[in-house]
Protein backbone atom coordinates (compact mmCIF):
# COMPACT_ATOMS: atom_id res chain seq x y z
CA UNK A 1 0.00 0.00 0.00
CA UNK A 2 1.27 3.49 -0.87
CA UNK A 3 2.02 5.83 2.01
CA UNK A 4 2.71 9.51 2.67
CA UNK A 5 5.28 10.57 5.24
CA UNK A 6 4.06 13.34 7.58
CA UNK A 7 5.26 15.26 10.62
CA UNK A 8 4.04 14.15 14.05
CA UNK A 9 4.82 14.43 17.75
CA UNK A 10 5.26 11.30 19.77
CA UNK A 11 6.98 9.52 22.62
CA UNK A 12 9.81 7.20 21.51
CA UNK A 13 9.68 5.41 24.88
CA UNK A 14 7.74 5.46 28.15
CA UNK A 15 10.40 7.48 29.97
CA UNK A 16 11.03 9.95 27.13
CA UNK A 17 9.54 13.34 26.35
CA UNK A 18 7.41 13.69 23.26
CA UNK A 19 9.35 15.08 20.31
CA UNK A 20 8.94 15.70 16.61
CA UNK A 21 9.17 12.63 14.40
CA UNK A 22 7.82 11.36 11.10
CA UNK A 23 5.15 8.73 10.53
CA UNK A 24 3.51 7.09 7.52
CA UNK A 25 -0.14 7.63 6.63
CA UNK A 26 -1.77 5.38 4.03
CA UNK A 27 -2.91 6.82 0.74
CA UNK A 28 -6.73 7.04 0.85
CA UNK A 29 -8.52 3.87 -0.22
CA UNK A 30 -11.91 3.97 -1.95
CA UNK A 31 -13.78 4.53 1.35
CA UNK A 32 -11.22 6.73 3.11
CA UNK A 33 -11.24 10.39 4.04
CA UNK A 34 -7.98 12.31 4.41
CA UNK A 35 -8.11 15.16 6.93
CA UNK A 36 -5.68 18.03 7.40
CA UNK A 37 -5.64 18.36 11.20
CA UNK A 38 -6.27 21.89 12.47
CA UNK A 39 -6.75 21.22 16.19
CA UNK A 40 -6.24 18.27 18.49
CA UNK A 41 -7.42 18.10 22.09
CA UNK A 42 -5.23 16.70 24.86
CA UNK A 43 -6.76 13.93 26.98
CA UNK A 44 -5.49 12.21 30.14
CA UNK A 45 -5.49 9.02 28.06
CA UNK A 46 -2.82 10.62 25.85
CA UNK A 47 -0.51 11.03 28.82
CA UNK A 48 -1.24 7.55 30.20
CA UNK A 49 -0.46 5.97 26.83
CA UNK A 50 2.68 8.01 26.22
CA UNK A 51 4.03 6.97 29.64
CA UNK A 52 2.69 3.39 29.54
CA UNK A 53 0.74 3.93 32.77
CA UNK A 54 -1.78 1.27 31.76
CA UNK A 55 0.72 -1.10 30.14
CA UNK A 56 0.59 -2.21 26.52
CA UNK A 57 1.74 1.05 24.93
CA UNK A 58 3.46 0.67 21.57
CA UNK A 59 6.23 3.02 20.50
CA UNK A 60 6.66 5.44 19.04
CA UNK A 61 3.37 6.50 20.64
CA UNK A 62 1.62 9.34 18.81
CA UNK A 63 -1.43 10.29 20.94
CA UNK A 64 -4.46 12.39 20.11
CA UNK A 65 -8.10 11.34 19.68
CA UNK A 66 -9.87 14.69 19.71
CA UNK A 67 -9.28 15.67 16.09
CA UNK A 68 -10.84 18.50 14.09
CA UNK A 69 -9.75 19.46 10.58
CA UNK A 70 -10.65 19.87 6.91
CA UNK A 71 -11.06 17.18 4.31
CA UNK A 72 -8.28 17.26 1.71
CA UNK A 73 -8.98 14.04 -0.24
CA UNK A 74 -11.74 11.43 -0.43
CA UNK A 75 -11.90 7.95 -1.89
CA UNK A 76 -14.02 7.17 -4.95
CA UNK A 77 -16.78 5.48 -2.89
CA UNK A 78 -17.03 8.16 -0.20
CA UNK A 79 -20.50 9.71 -0.13
CA UNK A 80 -20.69 11.65 3.14
CA UNK A 81 -17.77 14.07 2.69
CA UNK A 82 -16.18 16.20 0.01
CA UNK A 83 -12.93 18.15 -0.16
CA UNK A 84 -13.13 21.28 1.96
CA UNK A 85 -15.65 19.95 4.50
CA UNK A 86 -15.02 20.32 8.21
CA UNK A 87 -14.55 16.90 9.76
CA UNK A 88 -13.68 15.28 13.07
CA UNK A 89 -12.33 12.00 14.39
CA UNK A 90 -12.75 10.72 17.93
CA UNK A 91 -11.44 7.73 19.84
CA UNK A 92 -12.13 5.05 17.21
CA UNK A 93 -11.07 4.55 13.61
CA UNK A 94 -12.44 1.06 12.98
CA UNK A 95 -14.47 -1.83 14.40
CA UNK A 96 -15.60 -5.23 13.16
CA UNK A 97 -18.94 -3.90 11.90
CA UNK A 98 -20.56 -7.32 12.29
CA UNK A 99 -20.99 -8.07 16.00
CA UNK A 100 -24.22 -7.33 17.90
CA UNK A 101 -22.74 -4.13 19.35
CA UNK A 102 -21.66 -2.74 15.98
CA UNK A 103 -25.03 -3.62 14.48
CA UNK A 104 -26.64 -1.45 17.18
CA UNK A 105 -24.35 1.53 16.46
CA UNK A 106 -22.45 0.76 19.65
CA UNK A 107 -19.01 0.45 18.07
CA UNK A 108 -17.42 1.44 21.38
CA UNK A 109 -18.49 -1.96 22.70
CA UNK A 110 -17.36 -3.92 19.62
CA UNK A 111 -17.04 -7.52 20.81
CA UNK A 112 -13.64 -8.21 19.18
CA UNK A 113 -12.62 -4.68 20.23
CA UNK A 114 -12.65 -1.40 18.32
CA UNK A 115 -9.48 0.01 16.76
CA UNK A 116 -8.30 3.00 18.76
CA UNK A 117 -7.27 6.16 16.94
CA UNK A 118 -3.85 5.58 18.49
CA UNK A 119 -2.15 2.53 20.01
CA UNK A 120 -4.54 0.21 18.16
CA UNK A 121 -3.80 -2.48 15.60
CA UNK A 122 -3.35 -0.89 12.17
CA UNK A 123 -5.12 -3.31 9.84
CA UNK A 124 -3.94 -1.43 6.73
CA UNK A 125 -0.22 -0.83 7.25
CA UNK A 126 0.53 -3.25 10.06
CA UNK A 127 1.99 -2.11 13.33
CA UNK A 128 -0.10 0.28 15.41
CA UNK A 129 -2.23 3.35 14.80
CA UNK A 130 -1.01 6.91 15.24
CA UNK A 131 -3.21 9.68 16.62
CA UNK A 132 -3.90 13.33 16.03
CA UNK A 133 -0.61 14.87 17.13
CA UNK A 134 0.24 14.92 13.44
CA UNK A 135 -0.28 16.88 10.24
CA UNK A 136 -3.00 14.67 8.83
CA UNK A 137 -4.96 11.48 9.34
CA UNK A 138 -6.67 9.01 6.98
CA UNK A 139 -9.82 7.32 8.29
CA UNK A 140 -12.67 5.20 6.90
CA UNK A 141 -15.61 7.54 6.28
CA UNK A 142 -17.85 5.62 8.72
CA UNK A 143 -15.65 6.85 11.56
CA UNK A 144 -15.46 10.47 10.36
CA UNK A 145 -17.88 13.00 11.84
CA UNK A 146 -19.43 16.20 10.52
CA UNK A 147 -18.66 19.41 12.43
CA UNK A 148 -21.32 22.14 12.65
CA UNK A 149 -20.03 25.24 10.87
CA UNK A 150 -21.04 27.61 13.68
CA UNK A 151 -18.84 26.03 16.36
CA UNK A 152 -15.40 27.28 17.36
CA UNK A 153 -13.09 24.62 15.97
CA UNK A 154 -10.56 24.60 18.80
CA UNK A 155 -13.30 24.36 21.40
CA UNK A 156 -14.97 21.58 19.42
CA UNK A 157 -11.99 19.21 19.60
CA UNK A 158 -12.57 18.01 23.21
CA UNK A 159 -16.17 17.14 22.35
CA UNK A 160 -14.76 14.09 20.54
CA UNK A 161 -13.79 12.51 23.86
CA UNK A 162 -14.80 14.56 26.91
CA UNK A 163 -18.07 15.54 25.26
CA UNK A 164 -19.20 12.12 24.07
CA UNK A 165 -17.98 10.37 27.25
CA UNK A 166 -20.49 12.41 29.25
CA UNK A 167 -23.20 12.70 26.57
CA UNK A 168 -23.56 8.93 26.15
CA UNK A 169 -24.65 8.17 29.74
CA UNK A 170 -26.85 11.28 29.87
CA UNK A 171 -28.71 10.00 26.81
CA UNK A 172 -28.74 6.33 27.83
CA UNK A 173 -30.30 7.15 31.20
CA UNK A 174 -32.83 9.47 29.53
CA UNK A 175 -31.82 12.75 31.13
CA UNK A 176 -34.25 15.53 30.30
CA UNK A 177 -36.21 18.48 31.73
CA UNK A 178 -37.51 16.58 34.79
CA UNK A 179 -34.15 15.01 35.68
CA UNK A 180 -32.03 15.76 38.70
CA UNK A 181 -28.40 15.21 37.72
CA UNK A 182 -25.21 15.46 39.76
CA UNK A 183 -21.65 15.59 38.48
CA UNK A 184 -18.66 14.46 40.55
CA UNK A 185 -15.49 16.34 39.67
CA UNK A 186 -15.04 19.56 37.70
CA UNK A 187 -12.38 18.86 35.09
CA UNK A 188 -12.32 18.13 31.38
CA UNK A 189 -15.15 15.61 31.64
CA UNK A 190 -17.03 17.24 34.49
CA UNK A 191 -17.41 20.65 32.93
CA UNK A 192 -18.80 19.08 29.76
CA UNK A 193 -21.25 16.99 31.79
CA UNK A 194 -22.57 20.16 33.42
CA UNK A 195 -22.95 22.00 30.10
CA UNK A 196 -24.68 19.09 28.37
CA UNK A 197 -27.00 18.17 31.24
CA UNK A 198 -28.03 21.80 31.60
CA UNK A 199 -28.75 22.07 27.87
CA UNK A 200 -30.89 18.91 28.09
CA UNK A 201 -33.02 20.75 30.63
CA UNK A 202 -31.92 18.93 33.78
CA UNK A 203 -31.44 20.43 37.22
CA UNK A 204 -27.66 20.09 37.68
CA UNK A 205 -25.58 19.86 40.86
CA UNK A 206 -21.80 19.69 41.17
CA UNK A 207 -20.22 17.61 43.90
CA UNK A 208 -16.89 19.20 44.85
CA UNK A 209 -14.46 18.62 47.68
CA UNK A 210 -13.70 22.32 48.06
CA UNK A 211 -15.75 25.55 47.69
CA UNK A 212 -13.21 27.08 45.30
CA UNK A 213 -14.98 25.81 42.18
CA UNK A 214 -18.45 27.00 43.14
CA UNK A 215 -18.64 30.10 40.95
CA UNK A 216 -17.09 28.34 37.98
CA UNK A 217 -19.64 25.53 38.24
CA UNK A 218 -22.53 28.00 38.40
CA UNK A 219 -21.15 29.89 35.40
CA UNK A 220 -20.98 26.63 33.43
CA UNK A 221 -24.62 25.84 34.11
CA UNK A 222 -24.82 24.09 37.48
CA UNK A 223 -27.76 25.13 39.64
CA UNK A 224 -26.18 24.09 42.93
CA UNK A 225 -22.82 23.03 44.37
CA UNK A 226 -22.59 20.51 47.20
CA UNK A 227 -19.34 20.19 49.15
CA UNK A 228 -18.90 16.44 49.43
CA UNK A 229 -16.68 16.71 52.51
CA UNK A 230 -19.48 18.51 54.41
CA UNK A 231 -21.63 15.88 56.14
CA UNK A 232 -24.61 18.18 56.53
CA UNK A 233 -24.62 19.21 52.89
CA UNK A 234 -24.48 15.56 51.87
CA UNK A 235 -27.41 14.72 54.18
CA UNK A 236 -29.40 17.55 52.63
CA UNK A 237 -29.25 15.88 49.19
CA UNK A 238 -29.84 12.29 50.34
CA UNK A 239 -32.12 10.44 47.92
CA UNK A 240 -32.24 13.34 45.45
CA UNK A 241 -30.52 12.46 42.17
CA UNK A 242 -31.77 10.40 39.26
CA UNK A 243 -28.34 10.21 37.62
CA UNK A 244 -24.85 10.94 38.91
CA UNK A 245 -21.97 11.22 36.42
CA UNK A 246 -18.73 10.45 38.26
CA UNK A 247 -15.78 11.86 36.33
CA UNK A 248 -13.02 11.49 38.94
CA UNK A 249 -10.04 9.73 37.28
CA UNK A 250 -8.58 8.02 40.37
CA UNK A 251 -9.75 5.56 43.02
CA UNK A 252 -12.18 7.12 45.49
CA UNK A 253 -15.09 6.19 47.75
CA UNK A 254 -18.37 5.92 45.83
CA UNK A 255 -20.52 5.05 48.85
CA UNK A 256 -21.35 8.64 49.93
CA UNK A 257 -22.67 9.39 46.44
CA UNK A 258 -24.82 6.24 46.29
CA UNK A 259 -26.69 7.60 49.30
CA UNK A 260 -27.68 10.69 47.33
CA UNK A 261 -29.37 8.66 44.56
CA UNK A 262 -33.15 8.63 44.33
CA UNK A 263 -35.09 5.37 44.08
CA UNK A 264 -34.09 3.75 40.76
CA UNK A 265 -31.18 6.20 40.47
CA UNK A 266 -27.89 5.33 38.80
CA UNK A 267 -24.34 6.45 39.49
CA UNK A 268 -22.32 6.18 36.27
CA UNK A 269 -18.54 5.93 36.49
CA UNK A 270 -16.84 7.42 33.43
CA UNK A 271 -13.54 8.67 34.82
CA UNK A 272 -11.91 5.78 36.70
CA UNK A 273 -10.88 2.33 35.51
CA UNK A 274 -9.93 -0.19 38.16
CA UNK A 275 -10.93 -1.86 41.45
CA UNK A 276 -12.86 0.12 44.05
CA UNK A 277 -11.46 0.94 47.47
CA UNK A 278 -13.37 0.91 49.76
CA UNK A 279 -15.78 -1.69 48.44
CA UNK A 280 -19.35 -0.76 47.59
CA UNK A 281 -21.90 -1.16 50.35
CA UNK A 282 -24.85 -2.88 48.67
CA UNK A 283 -27.39 -2.11 51.41
CA UNK A 284 -28.58 1.27 50.04
CA UNK A 285 -28.47 -0.19 46.52
CA UNK A 286 -30.74 -3.10 47.39
CA UNK A 287 -33.10 -1.09 49.58
CA UNK A 288 -33.50 1.64 46.98
CA UNK A 289 -33.06 -0.24 43.70
CA UNK A 290 -30.04 1.97 43.04
CA UNK A 291 -27.31 1.08 40.57
CA UNK A 292 -23.64 1.76 39.95
CA UNK A 293 -22.76 1.47 36.28
CA UNK A 294 -19.97 2.27 33.86
CA UNK A 295 -19.86 3.88 30.43
CA UNK A 296 -17.21 4.57 27.80
CA UNK A 297 -17.32 7.15 24.97
CA UNK A 298 -20.17 6.56 22.48
CA UNK A 299 -20.91 5.06 19.08
CA UNK A 300 -20.48 6.99 15.86
CA UNK A 301 -24.18 7.79 15.43
CA UNK A 302 -24.40 8.95 19.04
CA UNK A 303 -21.28 11.09 18.66
CA UNK A 304 -22.76 12.76 15.59
CA UNK A 305 -25.97 13.36 17.55
CA UNK A 306 -23.90 15.03 20.27
CA UNK A 307 -22.06 17.26 17.80
CA UNK A 308 -25.33 18.30 16.17
CA UNK A 309 -26.81 19.06 19.61
CA UNK A 310 -23.77 21.14 20.49
CA UNK A 311 -24.11 22.99 17.20
CA UNK A 312 -27.76 23.77 17.96
CA UNK A 313 -26.96 25.00 21.47
CA UNK A 314 -23.54 26.50 20.66
CA UNK A 315 -21.75 24.29 23.20
CA UNK A 316 -17.98 23.88 23.12
CA UNK A 317 -15.33 23.04 25.68
CA UNK A 318 -13.52 25.57 27.87
CA UNK A 319 -9.97 25.39 26.58
CA UNK A 320 -6.41 26.68 26.63
CA UNK A 321 -4.78 26.59 23.20
CA UNK A 322 -1.12 25.55 23.11
CA UNK A 323 1.56 24.97 20.51
CA UNK A 324 2.59 21.42 19.69
CA UNK A 325 6.04 22.15 21.08
CA UNK A 326 4.51 22.85 24.52
CA UNK A 327 2.99 19.39 24.96
CA UNK A 328 5.45 18.08 27.55
CA UNK A 329 4.86 21.10 29.77
CA UNK A 330 1.11 20.68 29.24
CA UNK A 331 1.31 17.06 30.44
CA UNK A 332 2.99 18.17 33.68
CA UNK A 333 0.37 20.86 34.20
CA UNK A 334 -2.42 18.38 33.46
CA UNK A 335 -1.16 16.11 36.24
CA UNK A 336 -1.55 19.08 38.60
CA UNK A 337 -5.02 19.92 37.20
CA UNK A 338 -3.54 23.24 36.10
CA UNK A 339 -5.83 23.79 33.11
CA UNK A 340 -9.31 25.19 32.65
CA UNK A 341 -10.47 22.68 31.48
CA UNK A 342 -8.84 21.14 28.43
CA UNK A 343 -5.66 21.78 26.46
CA UNK A 344 -6.05 21.96 22.69
CA UNK A 345 -3.11 21.96 20.29
CA UNK A 346 -3.05 24.41 17.40
CA UNK A 347 -1.60 22.05 14.81
CA UNK A 348 -0.38 24.96 12.64
CA UNK A 349 2.54 25.03 15.09
CA UNK A 350 3.65 21.58 13.90
CA UNK A 351 3.36 22.43 10.22
CA UNK A 352 5.37 25.65 10.44
Phi and psi in degrees as a GROMACS rama.xvg file:
@    title "Ramachandran Plot"
@    xaxis  label "Phi"
@    yaxis  label "Psi"
@TYPE xy
-71.2565  148.116  UNK-2
-133.995  160.961  UNK-3
-121.334  134.108  UNK-4
-90.4158  128.295  UNK-5
-132.059  159.494  UNK-6
-73.2457  147.256  UNK-7
-153.138  172.074  UNK-8
-124.601  129.311  UNK-9
-156.456  169.088  UNK-10
-96.5133  121.236  UNK-11
-73.9131  -18.8459  UNK-12
-159.963  166.014  UNK-13
-63.2653  -31.4107  UNK-14
-100.815  17.4042  UNK-15
-114.835  147.232  UNK-16
-64.9126  154.811  UNK-17
-70.2797  144.119  UNK-18
-147.472  168.679  UNK-19
-70.8409  138.011  UNK-20
-151.229  -179.908  UNK-21
-119.69  142.368  UNK-22
-132.907  162.975  UNK-23
-98.4353  135.006  UNK-24
-113.512  140.691  UNK-25
-69.3136  150.334  UNK-26
-66.8767  140.558  UNK-27
-57.006  131.286  UNK-28
-83.8016  -175.33  UNK-29
-61.0118  -27.5793  UNK-30
-109.669  12.6097  UNK-31
-94.6858  153.819  UNK-32
-121.017  127.948  UNK-33
-98.4873  131.19  UNK-34
-123.155  128.227  UNK-35
-80.7239  117.018  UNK-36
-80.8915  123.584  UNK-37
-96.8513  -41.6755  UNK-38
-141.043  146.878  UNK-39
-139.219  123.928  UNK-40
-73.2494  159.84  UNK-41
-113.636  119.501  UNK-42
-111.272  153.754  UNK-43
-56.9539  -31.237  UNK-44
-62.0793  -32.2646  UNK-45
-59.6308  -48.5603  UNK-46
-64.7691  -45.3585  UNK-47
-60.5093  -38.7775  UNK-48
-71.3591  -45.007  UNK-49
-58.5893  -35.379  UNK-50
-101.441  7.56598  UNK-51
56.7003  36.552  UNK-52
-65.5689  -29.1699  UNK-53
-98.6697  -4.76069  UNK-54
78.6706  156.61  UNK-55
84.3523  4.73527  UNK-56
-69.2953  142.452  UNK-57
-112.703  139.129  UNK-58
-118.081  149.781  UNK-59
-67.7457  139.914  UNK-60
-95.8035  118.376  UNK-61
-111.533  100.299  UNK-62
-77.4222  -174.635  UNK-63
113.228  104.941  UNK-64
-133.084  31.888  UNK-65
-129.283  76.675  UNK-66
-107.412  129.974  UNK-67
-131.008  134.553  UNK-68
-165.485  -163.09  UNK-69
-120.452  142.662  UNK-70
-71.2681  128.524  UNK-71
-109.828  -27.8091  UNK-72
-150.005  151.347  UNK-73
-135.307  149.919  UNK-74
-73.1426  165.038  UNK-75
-65.4125  -23.1899  UNK-76
-101.61  5.03361  UNK-77
-74.6111  129.996  UNK-78
-117.475  -17.3124  UNK-79
-93.7631  -15.5838  UNK-80
-136.747  152.832  UNK-81
-134.283  162.602  UNK-82
-57.0677  133.703  UNK-83
99.3534  -15.49  UNK-84
-68.5518  147.559  UNK-85
-72.824  141.668  UNK-86
-149.296  160.264  UNK-87
-141.34  155.218  UNK-88
-135.539  133.878  UNK-89
-102.346  -135.569  UNK-90
-83.1837  -10.7789  UNK-91
-124.803  145.878  UNK-92
-125.502  -0.12444  UNK-93
-171.633  159.389  UNK-94
-156.538  175.758  UNK-95
-68.7773  -30.322  UNK-96
76.1212  -3.5724  UNK-97
-120.634  -19.7637  UNK-98
-74.7594  166.963  UNK-99
-56.0256  -37.0995  UNK-100
-65.9062  -48.6916  UNK-101
-61.977  -36.6546  UNK-102
-66.5503  -20.942  UNK-103
-99.1986  15.9075  UNK-104
61.7878  32.5722  UNK-105
-115.842  54.8222  UNK-106
-57.8561  -25.3918  UNK-107
-65.4391  -17.5811  UNK-108
-112.066  25.2415  UNK-109
-47.6599  127.115  UNK-110
-61.6165  -47.0932  UNK-111
-71.7174  -14.412  UNK-112
107.782  131.076  UNK-113
-74.6082  162.25  UNK-114
-91.574  116.993  UNK-115
-69.0233  150.708  UNK-116
-59.7242  -30.1868  UNK-117
-136.95  155.252  UNK-118
62.6194  23.6582  UNK-119
-106.92  173.848  UNK-120
-77.9379  121.374  UNK-121
-83.6788  105.64  UNK-122
-78.8835  -7.8274  UNK-123
-96.2013  -50.1302  UNK-124
-104.414  -6.50672  UNK-125
81.0766  174.581  UNK-126
69.8733  -144.934  UNK-127
-126.104  162.591  UNK-128
-78.7007  151.535  UNK-129
-116.138  140.214  UNK-130
-91.1624  -157.592  UNK-131
-83.4754  -0.06835  UNK-132
-78.3255  59.8668  UNK-133
-156.637  168.744  UNK-134
-67.1734  -38.8545  UNK-135
-151.459  168.867  UNK-136
-145.226  149.705  UNK-137
-122.097  122.543  UNK-138
-139.234  142.972  UNK-139
-55.8384  137.046  UNK-140
-58.9439  -26.6986  UNK-141
-60.5535  -28.8511  UNK-142
-101.93  12.71  UNK-143
-103.422  139.284  UNK-144
-115.527  148.815  UNK-145
-83.2808  140.007  UNK-146
-109.405  124.266  UNK-147
-57.498  134.852  UNK-148
-65.0186  -24.7996  UNK-149
-81.1827  -11.813  UNK-150
-84.1627  144.392  UNK-151
-63.4909  126.518  UNK-152
-68.2482  -41.464  UNK-153
-63.2671  -44.0024  UNK-154
-70.8304  -17.4252  UNK-155
-76.9542  -31.5112  UNK-156
-51.0596  -49.1318  UNK-157
-66.032  -14.1824  UNK-158
-60.9905  -25.7896  UNK-159
-71.9443  -12.7432  UNK-160
-131.479  -64.3583  UNK-161
-60.2185  -39.3358  UNK-162
-66.8494  -52.6307  UNK-163
-71.4428  -29.325  UNK-164
-62.7808  -31.8776  UNK-165
-94.7591  -31.4689  UNK-166
-63.6285  -43.0421  UNK-167
-57.132  -50.0808  UNK-168
-68.9707  -32.7894  UNK-169
-60.3141  -41.1529  UNK-170
-74.3363  -42.5139  UNK-171
-62.5259  -37.543  UNK-172
-94.8399  19.7057  UNK-173
57.5414  43.9756  UNK-174
-69.3636  133.431  UNK-175
-157.059  -160.953  UNK-176
-59.691  -25.8753  UNK-177
-97.0213  6.03072  UNK-178
-86.8518  145.964  UNK-179
-110.817  113.562  UNK-180
-117.965  139.571  UNK-181
-121.278  149.58  UNK-182
-123.387  129.67  UNK-183
-101.795  115.791  UNK-184
96.4742  128.84  UNK-185
-114.857  82.9298  UNK-186
-131.942  -148.009  UNK-187
-58.4455  -44.1319  UNK-188
-76.7717  -45.8086  UNK-189
-60.8238  -41.8254  UNK-190
-69.1102  -30.137  UNK-191
-72.1397  -37.1329  UNK-192
-60.8452  -41.1177  UNK-193
-63.4754  -48.9851  UNK-194
-59.5672  -45.5801  UNK-195
-71.3068  -42.9816  UNK-196
-62.9454  -40.644  UNK-197
-61.5712  -45.0417  UNK-198
-66.9252  -25.9269  UNK-199
-77.2263  -6.69861  UNK-200
98.4119  4.03345  UNK-201
-75.7018  157.961  UNK-202
-84.7329  122.759  UNK-203
-117.504  131.698  UNK-204
-121.425  139.387  UNK-205
-100.57  130.897  UNK-206
-91.0864  123.869  UNK-207
-135.505  151.419  UNK-208
-81.515  -20.6277  UNK-209
-134.336  153.239  UNK-210
-73.3831  -9.92207  UNK-211
-62.4132  -20.3974  UNK-212
-99.9138  6.94261  UNK-213
-58.6281  -52.8904  UNK-214
-65.0095  -39.4625  UNK-215
-60.3759  -44.4477  UNK-216
-61.9707  -42.3771  UNK-217
-64.9294  -39.7304  UNK-218
-64.0932  -32.5396  UNK-219
-78.4141  -15.976  UNK-220
127.405  0.555238  UNK-221
-70.2859  146.942  UNK-222
-96.2917  -17.2134  UNK-223
-156.614  152.188  UNK-224
-125.431  129.282  UNK-225
-113.909  125.607  UNK-226
-81.6383  111.82  UNK-227
-70.5173  -15.0022  UNK-228
-88.6727  -1.94721  UNK-229
-99.3273  108.766  UNK-230
-57.4469  -40.1322  UNK-231
-67.9134  -41.3586  UNK-232
-63.25  -37.5901  UNK-233
-67.5204  -38.3971  UNK-234
-64.3681  -34.2622  UNK-235
-65.727  -22.8709  UNK-236
-111.109  17.0726  UNK-237
-59.7825  133.321  UNK-238
69.2881  22.0598  UNK-239
-94.7349  -39.3152  UNK-240
-96.4311  137.865  UNK-241
-78.158  -39.1988  UNK-242
-139.856  135.28  UNK-243
-120.503  126.679  UNK-244
-101.931  111.408  UNK-245
-97.6623  111.065  UNK-246
-104.691  4.55318  UNK-247
-68.0178  128.367  UNK-248
-90.5298  12.7004  UNK-249
-136.616  166.01  UNK-250
-60.8239  135.41  UNK-251
-159.221  167.434  UNK-252
-81.5382  117.377  UNK-253
-86.0815  -18.4017  UNK-254
-56.8902  -41.7183  UNK-255
-61.1506  -32.5466  UNK-256
-76.2543  -33.5151  UNK-257
-58.0783  -37.3394  UNK-258
-64.9807  -18.2344  UNK-259
-92.9236  -1.57525  UNK-260
-75.2197  143.224  UNK-261
-75.6479  170.722  UNK-262
-55.1498  133.82  UNK-263
70.6184  9.56995  UNK-264
-74.7812  160.229  UNK-265
-133.856  130.736  UNK-266
-98.2407  121.281  UNK-267
-109.085  119.978  UNK-268
-89.392  119.865  UNK-269
-122.192  -10.5383  UNK-270
-103.265  -23.9461  UNK-271
-119.533  133.855  UNK-272
-116.398  118.953  UNK-273
147.149  -179.899  UNK-274
-70.1866  151.465  UNK-275
-90.2841  144.036  UNK-276
-150.807  113.324  UNK-277
-73.9481  168.448  UNK-278
-66.6327  158.633  UNK-279
-71.1432  137.235  UNK-280
-89.3558  116.678  UNK-281
-81.8824  -9.22644  UNK-282
-57.3305  -54.8805  UNK-283
-65.984  -24.6927  UNK-284
-69.0248  -47.0944  UNK-285
-68.5071  -42.956  UNK-286
-75.2235  -13.6943  UNK-287
-126.019  12.0844  UNK-288
45.444  50.2859  UNK-289
-100.303  154.628  UNK-290
-132.728  149.327  UNK-291
-116.982  123.958  UNK-292
-130.872  171.901  UNK-293
-126.929  160.382  UNK-294
-154.816  146.943  UNK-295
-134.592  132.418  UNK-296
28.8467  -137.774  UNK-297
-162.835  165.341  UNK-298
-72.7794  173.475  UNK-299
-65.0674  -45.3539  UNK-300
-61.8116  -41.4523  UNK-301
-67.3681  -37.0026  UNK-302
-66.6169  -39.5042  UNK-303
-64.7018  -39.973  UNK-304
-57.64  -43.5135  UNK-305
-63.4192  -45.0325  UNK-306
-62.4453  -41.9258  UNK-307
-63.9935  -40.5607  UNK-308
-61.9778  -43.8686  UNK-309
-65.0145  -36.0793  UNK-310
-63.2075  -42.4311  UNK-311
-65.0582  -36.889  UNK-312
-104.224  6.15844  UNK-313
53.6301  51.1667  UNK-314
-103.162  125.467  UNK-315
-135.974  174.364  UNK-316
-82.7775  152.994  UNK-317
-82.0379  123.192  UNK-318
-135.075  163.419  UNK-319
-124.232  119.275  UNK-320
-84.1906  133.658  UNK-321
-127.857  165.52  UNK-322
-84.7508  155.47  UNK-323
-57.7469  -36.41  UNK-324
-69.3313  -8.5106  UNK-325
-99.9343  10.721  UNK-326
-65.5924  -37.6386  UNK-327
-66.4792  -39.6888  UNK-328
-64.6462  -39.8214  UNK-329
-61.7177  -39.8093  UNK-330
-60.0119  -43.9126  UNK-331
-64.7441  -39.5018  UNK-332
-67.8723  -36.626  UNK-333
-62.7335  -38.8522  UNK-334
-59.0173  -34.5465  UNK-335
-89.35  5.43429  UNK-336
58.4966  32.2197  UNK-337
-93.8283  61.2958  UNK-338
-158.651  142.921  UNK-339
-123.403  98.8397  UNK-340
-120.628  1.25331  UNK-341
-150.597  133.186  UNK-342
-79.1516  141.9  UNK-343
-132.571  131.859  UNK-344
-89.5049  127.626  UNK-345
-80.5114  106.226  UNK-346
-72.9606  -8.01063  UNK-347
-60.9796  -26.2036  UNK-348
-67.887  -27.4467  UNK-349
-79.1013  -32.9734  UNK-350
-82.1251  -15.5599  UNK-351
